[in-house]
């Protein structure tokens, strides 16, 4: 016999857990299905910034701000051609709801530091959760356990169950066995983006991007496929954040992964963090920065070159996105950035940095040597650093000679690479950070079809329900994940109450 719940949530990342918690708060019996062995999704590997205007932490810091000002500033982040495609009404609605979501999260025991500036935002709006984004997952998962919700891992949702035109449940494969689960009030799609779905990327963005991976290897577009099968209207499916170069993840757990994310220890750490000097917090955040942020394009403009693991230069490094597309076609899809002594000195102090989280931390060559020695190979001679990186020294020397000769022959203003010491940064890969396409939803997070009509019983949150919004700044995707989840959980239960009361 199929088991029946009030609400079924597909996906246990940030948006899914927020939706499940909200629905449980409003009296729902909730089932969460997660295809991975543990919850977390892309939220669980993020830095964890939450950007909002009108928060209690802003008021405590004496920041006079409002959602209306944030609505104006949010349009200054994307390029004009991308911003022109933004769903303005929904983004404005979201930004007005972000601060209430922030207070809701604080009420669940989460601790934040900030706010921090992020130009072109005119006011500091970036709040960083302590110790990192896994705290969202831990707090919400703990709350669900207390409310009696059920979370099943290793549970892949393969299809939606329909009764007439209404979505009434899901068919899922749990530990290799197929089950039907019914939902009295509806299903919430919260399965993340499609950054690592090659076919979906190629279909919507272009075949040339097929080999570029998503930074979350499990971001397969499962929720988008379920929404499309139900007749949802999907928009902005060709809009992506990236591709961009990123250093491959460390084999070691980032420091935040062994800090407490819940319980008394986490609350104590949050209270202490709020009182720490800025330089201490910047040092902590810098550890996350060198783990997740990308090397600046300015490195290539100043003359750094990109080599494959055969030691060969294979592309004009200053051309975007040709650089990323070409890298994805190299052996192992990996490359290495070569800097000489002149560039090492240049990228050792402000205003020239390897990577940054604006106004929070700037990472220089020495920071990568200290915090990411696995991707930083430094030595006095070119042959020495080539061997340390596992590259053929003779091939690297030939590539460098060819590059320097070409600069001189064409009178390029860039200086050749010829001064010791040397650094090879890598491996580096081309990744999609996230995708901006999603199902169109209304302010109750109900999914709409191609005609703009509600698909009864179907809701979408996070990257599944982006609805055409462009969220290009730090902290907006997590803010949307949490806000859309909070709203969907409340909406699905309130709609159920209305239907129960109707004659």
C-alpha positions in Angstrom: 0.0 0.0 0.0 1.3 3.5 -0.9 2.1 5.7 2.1 0.4 9.1 2.2 1.8 12.4 3.5 0.6 16.0 3.5 3.6 17.3 1.6 6.4 15.6 -0.3 9.6 17.5 -1.0 12.0 16.4 -3.7 15.5 17.2 -2.7 17.2 17.9 0.7 19.4 20.8 -0.2 18.9 24.2 1.4 15.6 25.1 -0.4 14.1 21.6 0.2 14.9 21.5 3.9 13.6 25.1 4.3 10.4 24.1 2.5 10.0 21.0 4.5 10.6 22.8 7.8 8.1 25.5 6.9 5.4 23.0 6.0 6.0 21.1 9.2 5.8 24.3 11.2 2.3 24.8 9.6 1.1 21.4 10.7 2.0 19.3 7.8 3.2 15.7 7.8 6.2 15.9 5.6 8.3 13.5 3.6 11.7 14.6 2.1 13.3 12.5 -0.6 17.0 12.9 -1.3 18.8 11.0 -4.1 22.2 11.3 -2.4 23.3 9.4 0.7 23.1 12.6 2.8 21.3 16.0 2.7 23.1 19.2 1.7 23.0 19.7 -2.1 24.8 22.7 -3.5 24.0 24.8 -0.4 26.1 22.4 1.7 29.2 23.1 -0.2 28.8 26.9 -0.5 30.4 29.6 1.7 26.9 30.4 3.1 26.4 34.1 2.5 22.8 35.4 2.8 22.2 38.9 1.3 19.2 40.9 2.4 18.2 44.5 3.3 16.4 45.6 6.4 17.8 42.9 8.8 18.2 43.1 12.6 22.0 42.8 12.1 22.0 45.9 9.9 20.0 47.8 12.5 22.5 46.7 15.2 25.3 48.0 13.0 23.6 51.3 12.4 23.0 50.6 8.7 19.9 52.4 7.4 18.7 50.2 4.5 15.5 49.0 2.8 14.4 46.3 0.3 13.5 49.1 -2.1 17.1 50.2 -2.3 18.2 46.6 -2.6 15.8 46.2 -5.5 17.5 49.1 -7.3 21.0 47.8 -6.6 20.4 44.2 -7.6 20.2 45.2 -11.2 23.7 46.6 -11.3 25.5 43.2 -10.9 24.7 41.4 -14.2 25.7 42.5 -17.7 22.9 44.6 -19.3 22.0 41.9 -21.8 21.4 39.4 -18.9 19.7 41.8 -16.6 17.2 42.6 -19.4 15.9 39.1 -19.0 15.2 39.4 -15.3 11.7 38.7 -13.9 11.6 42.1 -12.2 8.3 41.7 -10.3 9.3 38.4 -8.7 12.8 39.5 -7.8 11.3 42.6 -6.1 8.9 40.4 -4.2 11.8 38.1 -3.2 14.0 40.9 -1.9 11.1 42.2 0.2 10.7 38.8 1.8 14.5 38.1 2.3 14.8 39.9 5.6 11.8 38.1 7.2 13.5 34.8 6.1 16.7 35.9 7.7 15.0 36.5 11.0 13.2 33.1 10.6 16.6 31.4 10.2 18.0 33.2 13.3 14.9 32.0 15.2 16.0 28.4 14.3 19.3 29.0 16.1 21.5 30.0 13.2 24.3 32.6 13.9 25.5 35.2 11.4 28.3 37.8 11.2 28.1 41.0 9.2 26.7 42.7 7.4 29.6 43.2 4.9 29.7 45.5 1.9 29.6 44.1 -1.6 29.8 46.9 -4.2 27.8 47.9 -6.2 25.3 47.4 -3.3 25.2 50.8 -1.7 24.9 49.4 1.8 26.4 46.4 3.6 24.0 43.5 3.1 26.0 40.3 3.0 25.5 38.2 6.2 27.8 35.1 6.6 26.5 32.1 8.5 28.8 30.6 11.2 30.7 28.4 10.7 29.6 28.0 7.1 26.8 26.8 4.8 26.5 23.3 6.4 25.0 25.1 9.4 21.8 25.7 7.4 21.6 22.0 6.6 22.3 21.0 10.2 19.8 23.4 11.8 17.0 22.6 9.4 17.6 18.9 9.5 17.5 19.0 13.3 14.3 21.0 13.2 12.7 18.5 10.9 13.6 15.6 13.2 12.0 17.5 16.2 8.8 18.0 14.2 8.5 14.4 13.1 9.2 14.8 9.4 10.7 11.9 7.5 13.9 12.3 5.4 14.8 9.4 3.2 18.2 9.3 1.6 19.2 7.2 -1.5 15.7 8.0 -2.8 15.6 9.1 -6.4 12.3 10.5 -7.6 11.6 9.2 -11.1 8.2 10.7 -11.8 5.1 12.6 -10.5 1.8 10.9 -9.8 -1.2 12.6 -11.3 -4.9 12.4 -10.6 -6.6 14.2 -13.4 -4.8 17.5 -13.7 -3.5 17.5 -10.1 -0.1 16.3 -8.9 -0.8 13.9 -6.0 2.5 12.3 -5.3 5.7 10.8 -6.6 7.2 7.5 -7.8 10.6 7.0 -6.2 13.3 4.4 -6.2 14.5 4.0 -2.6 17.5 1.7 -2.0 16.8 0.1 -5.3 13.1 -0.5 -4.8 10.3 1.4 -6.5 7.7 3.1 -4.2 4.7 5.3 -4.7 4.3 8.1 -2.2 1.1 10.1 -2.1 0.8 13.8 -1.1 -2.6 15.1 0.1 -1.6 18.7 -0.5 1.1 18.7 -3.1 4.7 18.1 -4.1 7.5 20.7 -3.8 10.4 20.4 -6.3 13.7 21.4 -4.7 16.2 19.3 -6.6 18.8 21.9 -7.5 20.2 23.1 -10.8 21.3 21.3 -14.0 24.9 22.5 -14.1 26.3 19.0 -14.5 23.7 17.7 -17.0 25.6 17.7 -20.2 22.6 17.1 -22.4 20.5 19.9 -20.8 23.5 22.3 -21.1 24.1 21.4 -24.7 20.4 21.7 -25.6 19.9 25.1 -24.1 23.3 26.8 -24.0 25.1 25.2 -27.0 26.9 22.0 -28.0 30.3 23.7 -27.4 29.6 23.8 -23.7 28.8 20.0 -23.3 32.1 19.0 -21.7 32.1 21.7 -19.0 31.2 20.3 -15.7 29.1 21.6 -12.8 30.9 22.5 -9.6 28.3 20.2 -7.9 28.8 16.9 -9.7 25.3 15.8 -8.6 23.4 18.8 -10.1 21.6 16.8 -12.7 18.5 18.9 -13.4 16.1 16.3 -11.9 13.6 18.8 -10.7 13.6 20.6 -14.1 12.9 17.3 -15.8 10.0 16.6 -13.5 8.6 20.1 -14.0 8.9 19.8 -17.7 7.1 16.5 -17.7 4.2 18.1 -15.8 3.9 20.8 -18.4 5.7 23.6 -16.6 6.9 26.7 -18.4 10.8 26.8 -18.1 12.6 30.1 -18.8 16.2 31.4 -19.0 17.5 27.9 -19.5 20.5 29.2 -21.4 21.6 31.6 -18.6 24.4 30.2 -16.5 26.8 31.5 -13.9 30.0 30.6 -15.6 31.7 28.8 -17.1 34.7 30.0 -15.0 38.0 28.6 -14.0 38.2 27.1 -10.5 40.9 25.2 -8.6 39.9 21.6 -8.1 38.6 20.9 -4.6 41.1 19.8 -2.0 41.2 16.2 -1.0 41.1 17.4 2.6 37.9 18.6 4.3 37.7 22.4 4.5 38.2 23.7 8.0 34.5 24.5 8.3 33.6 20.9 7.8 35.0 19.9 11.2 33.5 22.9 13.1 30.2 22.3 15.0 27.2 23.2 12.9 24.4 22.7 15.5 23.8 22.4 19.2 25.3 24.3 22.1 28.8 24.4 20.6 27.6 26.0 17.4 25.5 28.6 19.3 28.5 29.5 21.5 30.7 29.8 18.4 28.2 32.1 16.8 28.1 34.3 19.9 31.9 34.4 20.0 32.2 35.1 16.2 30.0 38.1 16.4 32.5 39.7 18.8 35.7 38.7 17.1 37.9 41.4 15.5 37.4 41.8 11.7 40.9 40.5 11.0 40.0 37.2 12.6 36.8 36.7 10.7 38.6 37.7 7.5 41.2 35.1 8.1 38.5 32.4 8.6 36.7 33.4 5.5 39.9 33.5 3.5 40.2 29.7 4.1 36.9 29.3 2.4 37.8 31.8 -0.3 40.9 29.8 -1.5 38.7 26.7 -1.5 35.9 27.9 -3.7 36.7 31.2 -5.5 38.1 31.5 -9.0 41.4 33.0 -10.2 40.9 36.5 -11.5 40.9 37.1 -15.2 43.4 39.9 -14.7 46.1 37.2 -14.2 45.9 36.4 -17.9 45.6 40.1 -19.0 48.9 40.6 -17.2 50.6 37.7 -18.9 50.0 34.4 -17.0 49.6 31.5 -19.4 47.5 28.3 -19.2 49.1 24.9 -19.9 47.6 21.5 -20.1 49.0 18.5 -18.3 51.3 17.8 -21.2 52.9 21.1 -20.6 51.4 22.7 -23.8 49.8 26.1 -24.2 46.5 25.5 -26.1 44.5 28.7 -26.1 44.6 32.5 -26.0 44.0 32.8 -22.3 42.4 36.3 -22.5 39.5 35.1 -24.6 36.3 34.2 -22.7 34.6 31.7 -22.9 37.0 30.2 -25.5 39.5 29.6 -22.7 37.0 27.5 -20.7 35.7 25.6 -23.7 39.2 24.8 -24.8 40.2 23.7 -21.3 37.3 21.2 -21.1 38.7 19.6 -24.2 42.2 19.0 -22.8 43.4 15.7 -21.2 41.6 15.3 -17.9 39.9 18.7 -18.5 42.6 20.2 -16.3 45.2 23.0 -16.7 47.9 24.9 -14.9 48.5 28.7 -14.6 52.2 29.7 -14.9 53.5 32.9 -13.3 57.0 34.2 -13.2 58.7 36.3 -10.5 57.3 39.5 -11.8 53.8 38.3 -11.6 54.4 36.6 -8.2 55.5 40.0 -6.9 52.5 41.8 -8.5 50.0 39.3 -7.1 51.4 39.5 -3.6 49.7 42.7 -2.4 46.7 44.9 -3.0 45.3 45.8 -5.5 46.4 42.6 -7.4 44.9 39.4 -6.0 44.5 35.8 -7.1 40.9 35.7 -5.9 38.5 37.6 -3.8 35.2 37.8 -2.0 34.6 41.5 -2.3 35.5 43.5 0.8 35.8 40.4 2.9 39.1 38.8 1.9 41.7 39.0 -0.8 43.9 36.0 -1.5 47.4 36.5 -2.8 50.2 34.1 -3.8 51.3 33.5 -0.2 47.8 32.7 0.9 47.5 29.9 -1.7 51.0 28.6 -0.7 49.8 28.4 2.9 46.2 27.4 2.5 46.2 25.4 -0.8 49.7 23.8 -1.1 48.0 21.1 -3.1 47.4 23.5 -6.0 50.5 25.8 -5.5 53.8 24.6 -6.9 56.6 27.2 -6.3 60.3 26.9 -7.0 63.4 28.8 -8.1 63.7 27.1 -11.5 61.1 26.4 -14.1 62.1 22.8 -14.3 61.6 22.4 -10.5 58.1 23.7 -10.5 57.2 21.7 -13.5 58.3 18.5 -11.8 56.4 19.4 -8.6 53.2 19.9 -10.6 53.8 16.6 -12.5 54.4 18.3 -15.9 57.2 17.6 -18.4 59.9 20.3 -17.8 61.1 20.2 -21.4 57.5 20.7 -22.8 56.9 23.6 -20.3 60.2 25.2 -21.5 59.2 24.9 -25.1 55.8 26.3 -24.5 57.2 29.2 -22.6 59.8 29.9 -25.3 57.2 29.9 -28.0 54.9 32.2 -26.0 57.7 34.7 -25.3 58.9 34.7 -28.9 55.4 35.4 -30.2 55.1 38.4 -27.8 58.3 39.9 -29.2 57.4 39.2 -32.8 54.1 40.9 -32.8 55.2 43.8 -30.5 52.7 42.8 -27.7 52.8 45.2 -24.8 52.7 42.3 -22.3 56.0 41.5 -20.8 57.4 38.0 -21.4 57.6 35.4 -18.6 61.3 35.0 -17.8 62.0 36.0 -14.2 62.6 33.5 -11.3 61.1 32.3 -9.0 58.2 30.5 -10.7 54.7 29.3 -9.6 52.4 26.8 -11.3 48.9 27.0 -9.9 46.7 23.9 -10.6 45.0 21.7 -11.4 42.3 24.1 -12.5 39.1 23.2 -14.4 36.3 25.0 -16.1 33.0 24.8 -14.2 29.5 26.0 -14.3 28.8 27.4 -10.8 25.1 27.3 -11.2 22.3 27.6 -13.8 19.6 30.3 -13.8 16.9 28.6 -15.7 13.8 27.3 -13.9 10.1 26.8 -13.8 7.9 29.9 -13.7 6.2 30.2 -10.3 3.8 32.7 -8.7 4.3 34.3 -5.3 2.9 31.2 -3.6 5.6 29.2 -5.3 3.0 27.3 -7.4 4.3 26.1 -10.8 2.7 27.6 -13.9 2.2 26.0 -17.3 2.9 27.4 -20.7 -0.4 29.3 -20.6 0.3 30.8 -17.2 -2.2 28.6 -15.4 -1.4 26.9 -12.1 -0.5 23.2 -12.2 -2.5 22.1 -9.1 -0.4 20.4 -6.4 3.0 21.3 -7.8 5.4 23.8 -6.2 9.0 24.7 -7.0 11.7 26.4 -4.9 15.4 27.3 -5.1 16.9 26.7 -8.5 13.9 24.7 -9.6 11.6 27.8 -9.2 13.9 30.7 -10.3 11.1 31.8 -12.6 13.3 34.0 -14.8 15.1 35.9 -12.0 18.7 36.9 -12.3 20.5 36.6 -9.0 24.1 37.6 -9.8 25.7 38.6 -6.5 27.1 36.9 -3.4 24.4 35.6 -1.1 21.3 35.9 -3.3 21.0 32.3 -4.4 21.0 31.0 -0.8 18.7 33.8 0.2 16.3 32.7 -2.5 16.6 29.1 -1.6 15.7 29.8 2.0 13.0 32.4 1.2 11.3 30.3 -1.5 11.3 27.3 0.8 9.8 29.2 3.7 7.1 30.6 1.5 6.3 27.4 -0.3 5.9 25.4 3.0 3.5 28.0 4.3 1.7 28.4 1.0 1.0 24.7 0.5 -0.5 24.3 3.9 -2.5 27.5 3.7 -3.9 26.4 0.3 -4.8 23.1 1.8 -6.7 24.8 4.6 -8.6 26.9 2.0 -9.5 23.8 0.0 -10.7 22.0 3.2 -12.9 24.9 4.1 -14.4 25.3 0.6 -18.0 23.8 0.2 
